[in-house]
Amino acid sequence: MKFTPLLIGMFSMIPLCKSAPFPKSPDGKHIPNHKVVVDEVIQTTSYTYLHVKENDTLRWLAIPSMQASKGDTYYYSEGLPMKQFESKELHKTFDEVLFLGGVSAVPVGSNPTTITGNATDAHGQSAGAQPYTRKTTQEVKKSITIVAPKDCITIAELFSKKDFYAGKTIKIKGEVTKYNPEIMNKNWIHLQDGTENNGKFDLVITSGGTVRPGDIVTLEGKITLNKDFGYGYLFDVMMEEGVVK
């Protein structure tokens, strides 16, 4: 199934699936907080798929690689639902998968630092539990030194002059620090080049190309600002339709 920007925007208006009512705060506002018990675990290169039960409802969750076992109890608030999602690695099509940045061992909101999802290193090995929070990502700056070719700009320059580069097609050379394939019919690449501006050192890129963590690549694509996919996926600067040169 192909996903267009219009369909992605419509996800926010579609119920994720049948579940118990969300708990409410004293002021009557909804506090999304799902409690699930793991029934089955499937591990792949980049994701952990959890078949979970919430009350009498079963669903599949997809989370960045983490350790989980049958019988574990987790909590989550929001996610990105994908219907008829095909995992090429598993040779399996799911009726629906809910993609999450992470899950929590305690009710969401009681201790946000406990939300977990394991990152992977350049060799695909687990780097341990990493924190996730809504509307942000937690990346670790690597010790990288990349000399930008004359036709490329650095990540520091991009973030320092993001308004200037908005809507323009640019080239950036760097090291792939994370690679998440097959989300919304795109591959997601995290790139670093060793430079930074005000703590911004990691560029997120959507691409049809295939790379591996540790690869040194040059990508060319259009810069977009304040891209909000909903369900907690917000990027102040990103490259779309990146082409591996």
Secondary structure, 3 states (H helix, E strand, C coil): CCCCHHHHHHHHHCCCCCCCCCCECCCCCECCCEEEEEEEEEECCCEEEEEEEECCEEEEEEEECCCCCCCCEEEECCCEEEEEEEECCCCEEEEEEEECCCEECCCCCCCHHHEEEEEECCCCCEEEEEECCCCCCCCCCCCCCCCCCCCCCCHHHHHHCHHHHCCCEEEEEEEEEEEEEEECCEEEEEEECCCCECCECCEEEEECCCCCCCCEEEEEEEEEEEEEEECCEEEEEEEEEEEEC
